[in-house]
Amino acid sequence: MGPGTRQIKIKADSEPVTPSARSRVDPFLAMDVLDRANALGRAGRTVFHLEAGQPGTPAPQRALDAAQTALRGESLGYTESLGRPALRERIARYYRETHRVDIAPERVVITTGSSAGFLLAFISLFEAGQSLALAVPGYPAYRNIAQALDLKPHFIPCREAEQFRLTADAIGQARGIDGVLIASPSNPCGTVISPDDLAAIVDVCAVRKVSLISDEIYHGIAYGGRAQTALAYSRDVVVINSFSKYYSMTGWRIGWMVVPDDLVRTIERLTQSFYISPPTISQVAALAALDAADELDGHVRTYAANRSRLLAALQDAGFGSVAPADGAFYLYASVAPFGMDSATMAKRLLEEAGVAATPGHDFDPFEGDQWIRFSYAGAQNEVDAAAHALVAWCRNVRR
Ligand SMILES: Cc1ncc(COP(=O)(O)O)c(C=O)c1O
């Protein structure tokens, strides 16, 4: 030790660290199932991955080519916090071409996946303690992020009795809410909100002066007509989207928001401190992915074939009701006929049949033990083989 240096003593028995109450959110069971499924796979078992909500395909070829060129020729430093202007402009063009809606590129914010979009939206729209209406069942991160930010989730049941749909009426009847989050197509039900119903939801939110956030991450993946954007009815909504699903780029962690003019600078200040900027290489790839509809629409045709195959298998296997599945790539099915809860069923399905699926508790903390979610975003042959294994196991269990 040199002169003037002091020895730092590290306590042998450190105090246990108590996490804050707001940070104690539920685990994401789909990811826990994924971990176990991967462990079985590493041990040499054949595992069919119907648990994770992600395409089995890589990013489109154009995106990969653009990323490779950028790796060789660009320094890939930080970008503008709101994202590269060329990408923001291209997304504005997407709305003009796909939905005939004019959006100023300045209102487009590039984010680190849509997950970052929720954080930015919730913080910029709500004070701690305010209440956010959420459909149940719904994507679990909504309630977990809300809880971590000290917001109060206000759950609106959208189960079989409600035809799995969040309606303007139900929002109109919800007392004491400050915001509403809708998703169309939704996870886990695949429900698509019709243009008329969406317009009515936008109206009721405007009349009640509550903020509306529209999660449009599954846009592009619908089986009975394109889902409409909430931007078609209002400039005051916050729309959240991503390159994870239709664009097949989950691991690139890149998404976007469209926000009202008044929120742009607020969100810019937040994102400067939270993330500095979205990943540069992913912005390059995303820009190219927006011109890859030919390849990506091919994936949607695969999902459609998988959906039919798996729907037939669920019927053969003896499952109960299945939510409509008009979009996204999930089937949410009742396990009631099996006389076991969905956590038990998911565990046994994985261990005994090698089929990984997500118990409904992730999406519905109240009645989710009666439901299970299957993702059919994988390759056709994998979904076929999974369907086969599922039917065989279920028949055996019900015998
Ligand atoms: C409805 C919904 N929204 C948002 C996300 C988050 O996606 P990402 O952060 O990859 O954009 C998911 C992921 O499964 C989802 O299902």
The ligand as a Gaussian input file, in Angstrom:
#p B3LYP/6-31G(d) Opt

LIG

0 1
 C      -48.974000      -6.952000     -26.214000
 C      -47.490000      -6.771000     -26.109000
 N      -47.004000      -5.519000     -25.985000
 C      -45.678000      -5.310000     -25.863000
 C      -44.766000      -6.358000     -25.867000
 C      -43.285000      -6.048000     -25.695000
 O      -42.580000      -6.153000     -26.868000
 P      -41.190000      -5.452000     -27.210000
 O      -40.683000      -4.764000     -26.002000
 O      -40.323000      -6.554000     -27.691000
 O      -41.494000      -4.458000     -28.299000
 C      -45.227000      -7.661000     -26.031000
 C      -44.282000      -8.803000     -26.035000
 O      -44.643000      -9.953000     -26.050000
 C      -46.630000      -7.871000     -26.160000
 O      -47.152000      -9.098000     -26.297000

